[in-house]
C-alpha cells in the first residue's frame, strides 16, 4: 500500500483543552461498529456512563448543549482520561486526519475544520509538497477500479498543482486556468477519449500557456457581455440554503457575513488585503484539489470537483473579507487578517466537508453550467 501526505502532515499536534473550537462540540460524533461492541463490554463507572451516554440507535455519543457527553468542563475527554487513546472510537482517533482510498493507495490530508490545521495551512508560505511512503500489507483488488482513468487524473492533478504554484502568474489567473483545464479534461472524459488527455496536459504544461490563456480570456471579455459580479456572488451564496446545518449558530453567522458583504459600499481595504494574500488562496486551492479531485475516478466528475475546489476557496475568501470589514482590519494587521481567514476556513469546512449530504449536494448544484459555468466563476475571480 502506498501512502501520500502533505509535507506539513507530521507537524500536527492536538492542543486539547487549549483549542479555541473543540472538535468535541458542535456536531454529532459517529461511532464505528467495533467501538460500539467494545463500549458494550466495558465495565465499571465508565462502562455505565457509556451505556447511558450513547444513542445506540443512531450510533452517536449523546450531546448536551451541543457538547459531547464525555467532554468535561475543562474541555478534556473523560474517555481519554479514563482509558487513554484506546478508548477513542475511529472518528475521535482519526480526526482531523482525512483519508481518500484508491486501489493500492491512500491519500491522507488534515482537515481545515481543525483550528490547528487551519493555522498551519493559512500560515504556510512555501509551496506545499507531497511525500510518499510504501508499506507492505495485504490488499483486496477491485476489478471495477479504472486504473487508466485514475492515472490520467493523477497526471492532470500534477499539472493543476504546477499551475497553482506558478507564483509568477497572478493567483486569479492560476485559479481560472485550472478551472478551464478541468473543463477541457471533462470533455475528453465524457467522450470516452481518455487517451487524448496527454496532448491536453502538454498544452497546459507549456511555459507560454499562462500568457496564452490570459490573452484568450481577454478576447472573450471583449466579445461577451459581462455578468453582474454581485448577482453571481448572491447565486454562489444561495447554495448554502439547500444544505443541512451542522452547527447551531451557522445560519446566524452566515446571515451576518452576507449582510456585511452585500451592504458595505467601501470595500477597498478588503480588496487590497485579498490581493496581498495570494499565497493563502494558493494553499487553499492546493488543499481542496489534493483532497477531492482524484475522487473523479468513482463518479467521473473531474470538472465538478475542480468547481468545488474553486467554489470553496471563493467562499472562504468572501467570508474572510466580511470579517476584515467587520473587524476594521488594516493592511499591516497581519495577525488579525490571518485569524479571520482561519475562522472562515474552519467554519466553512465544518459545515460542508463534514457532511456527506452537504458535499454531495454542493457537487450536484455546481453541475449547473447555467448558474455555475466558467464565466460566472471568472467574474468572481
N, C-alpha and C positions, 0 to 999 in steps of 0.2 A: 504494500500500500504506500502510495506517495502522499506526502502532506505539503501543502503550500500555505504560507502565512506571511503577513507583512513584517517588515524588519523591526517595527516598534512593539510587536506582539509580546516579546519576553519582558518588556518594561512594565507591564501592567501589575499593579498591586492594589488590592482592595483596601480601602481606608475605613471600612466598618462603620463604627459609630461617628466618625468624623465626616461621613458622606452628607452633602447638602440635599440629596434627593435619593433616599434609600430605595433600593430595588425590592425591599420587603413591604412596600406600601404602594397603593395607587393602582394595582392591577391584581387579578387573580393569579395564584401560583399553582399551576397544574402539577399533579403528582403522577409519576410513571408507575406502571403496574408492579415491577419488582419492589419499588419503595413502599407501595401500599401493602404488599404482602409482608414486608419486613416490619412496618409500623403496626400491623395487626398482631404480630407476635411479640412486640416489645412489652416488657413487664414493668412494674413499679410505677412511681409517680408520673414519670414522663410518658409511660405507656398509657396511663389513664388519661393524661392530657391529650395524647394523640387520638385516642378513641373518641374524645369529646370535641376536639377542635379540628377534625377533618370532616368535610362534607363528602361522605363515602359515595353518594350517588353521583356527584359531579366530579369526584376525584380531585378536589382542590382543598387547600387549607382555608379554614373559616377566616373571615375578616371582621374587625371591629373598627369603625370609623375609618375604613379604608386601609387598615393596617393588618398584616398577618397576625394571627392569634399568638404566634411564637416570638414576635418582635416585642421585646420588653421596653420599659420606659427609658432605658439608656440607649435605645436603638441598636441593641445587640440581639442575636438569635439565641433563644433558650435551648433550642435543639442542639446547636453547635456547642454551647456552653456545657450541656449535659453529656454529650457523647462524641463531640468532635465532628470532623468533616464526614465521617462515615454515616452520620445521621441525616445528611443532606439528601434530598431527592435529586433526580437528574437535573431538573430545572435550576435548583439552587447551586448545585455543584458546577454546572456548566456556565451559567451567566457570569459575565457579559460575552462569553465566547459564543460564536455562531459558526455552524458547520454546514457547508454545502457539499453534498456527496455525489460523486460521479463514479463511473466504473473504474476501480483501481486508484481513485484519487479522492482526497478530502481537502477542501479549501477552507481554512479556518480564518475567521476575522473576529474583531472585537466590536461590539455594538456601541454606537454613539449615544444610545439612551442612557448609558452609564456616565456620570459626571467626570470620572477619572479618564475614561476613554475619550470623551468629547474634548477634554482639556489637552490630551495627548495629540489628537488629530488636528484640532484647530490651531494648536500651537506649533505644529510641525513645519519647519522651514525648508528642510532639504527634501528633494523628491523621494517619495516612498519607494522602497524596493521590496520585492517579494522573494522569500527564501524557500528552499525546498529540501526536504529530507525523505528518506525511504526507510520503511520498517517492514520486515517480513512478517506476514500474518495471513492466515487462510482467508480466501475470498470466494464469494459466490459470483459466477459470471451471469450477467444479464444479457441474454441472447437478443433482446429487443433494443439494447442500447446502441445508438447510432454513432459509432466511433468516427466516421468520416465527418459528419456534421459537427461533432464536438471538437475535432481537431481544427476545423475551419473557424469555429467560434473562438477557440483559444488564440489562433493566429490573428483573427480580427481584433480581439481584445488587446493583444500586444500592440497592434497598430494604433488602437484608440489610446492606449497608455502613452505611446510615443507622441501622439498629437497633443494630448492633455498636458504633458510635461515639457513641451517645447516653449519655454518661457520667453523666447524671442518673439513669439506670436501673442497678441493680446488675448486675455482669457476668454472674452466673449466670442472671439473668432474661433478659438480652440473648441469651445463647447458647441458652437454652431456646426463646426466641421465634423465632430464625432457623431452628431445627430444626423447630419446629411449622409455620412458614411454608413451608419446603421440603416438608414432608409434605402440606400443603394444595395446594401447587403441583403436586406429583406426581399427586395425584388428578385434577387437570384435564388433565395431560399424558396420563395413562393412558386417560381418557375421550375423548381427542382433542377436548377442549373448550378449546383454547388461547386462544380469544377471551375466555373467562371469567376469565382471569388479571388483566385490567385492574381488575375490581372487587376482586379479592383483594389486589392491590398497594395500592389506595386504602385498604382496610381496615387493612392493616398500617402504612401510612404515617401514619395519623392520630396526632395528639399524644396522644390518650387511649388508644391501643392498648396501651402497656405496662401501664397500670393495669388495663385490662380483661383483658388476658392473665393477669396475676398473680391477679386475682380468680377467673378461670376455673380456674386451676391449683389454687388453694386449695380450691375446691369439689370438684375431682377428688381431692385428697388426703383429704378428709373421706369421700368415697364409696368410694375404692379402698383395699384393704389394701396397706400399704407393703411394698415389696420390701426384701430384706436388702442394704444397700449393699456389705457385704463380699463376698457371693456375686456381686453384679453386677460388682464390680471383678475378682474372680477370673475371671469369664467374659470380661471385656474383655482381661485379660492372656493368657488361653488362646489368643487369636488368634495370638500370636507362635509358638505351637507348630506351626502349619501353614505356616510360611514358610521360605524358604531363608536361610541365614546368609551374610552378605557379609564381615563382619569376624570373624576367628577368635576373638576374645575376647568376642564379643557374648553368647553363651549364659551365660558365667560372669558377665558384667556384669549381665545381666538377672536371673539367679538371685539375685545378691546384693541387687539393688534390691528384688525381690519379697520376699525374706526380711525385709528391714527394714520394709517396708510392712505385712506381714501378721503380724509377731511383736512389733512395738513397741506397747506399750499406751498410753503417754502421747505423744500427737501434738499437744498443744495449741499448742506454739510453731509447728510446721509449718503447722497450720491458720490461725494468725494471719498467718504470712508469706504464705500463699496469698491470703488476703483482702486483704492490704495491697498486693498487686501485681496489681491488676485490669487495669492498663494493659497488662501483659505478655500476659495471656490474650487481651485485645482484639487486640493486634498479631499474635499467632499465628493467631487466627481469621481476621483480615483476610488474612494471608499465604496460608493454605490455601484460603479461599473464592475469593480472586482467582485463584489458580493453577489450581484444579480445577473449580469449579462450572460454568462455561460449557461445559466439555467434554461436558456432558449433551446437547449438540446432536448428538453422534455416537452416544450409547448410550441416551439418554432417561432416564438415572438421576439426576435432579436431587436427589432426596431422599437417595439413597445417597451422592452426592458431598458433600452437606452433613453427613451422618452421618460420613463420612470426615474432614471438617474438624474436627468436634466430637471425634470419637474421637482424632484426632492430638493435639489440644490437651489433652485429658484425660490421655492417656498421658504427654505431656511434663510435665504438671503433677504426675502421680504419681511419675514418675522423679525430678523435682526435689525433691519432698517427702522421698523416700527419702534423697537426698543431703543435704538440710538436717538430717535426723535424724542421719545418719552423721557429718556434719561439725560437729555441735553448734552450728548457726547460731543466732544471737540476732537479735531484730528489727532491731537497729541495724547488723548486719553486711551492709550493702547491697552491697558489692563481692563478698563471698562468695556471697550469695544470687544475684546476677546471674550469677556464674561457673557456679554449679550449674545454673541454668536453661539457660544457653548450652550446657553439656555435654550435658544431657538432650536438648535440641532437636537438636543436631547428631548425636548418637548415634542418635536415633530416625530422623531424616531419612536418614542414611546407609543404614540397614537397610531402610527402607520406600520412600522416594521414588526411590532409585536402582536399584531392581529392578522392572522391568515386571511380572514374575511376582508379586512381593510386593504391589505396589499393586493389581493386578487380583484377587489372592486376598483381600485385605482388603475390597475392594469387594464381592466375592461373599459373603463371610462376613457382612458388615454388612447384606446384603439380608434376613436373617432377622429378622422382626418379633418372633418369639417370644423370642429371646435379646437382640436389639438393637433393641427397639422404643422408642418415645418415653419410656415410663415408666422403662425401665432407664437411659436417658441422664439423665432428670430426677432420678432417685435419686442418681446420682453427682455431679450438679451441686450 
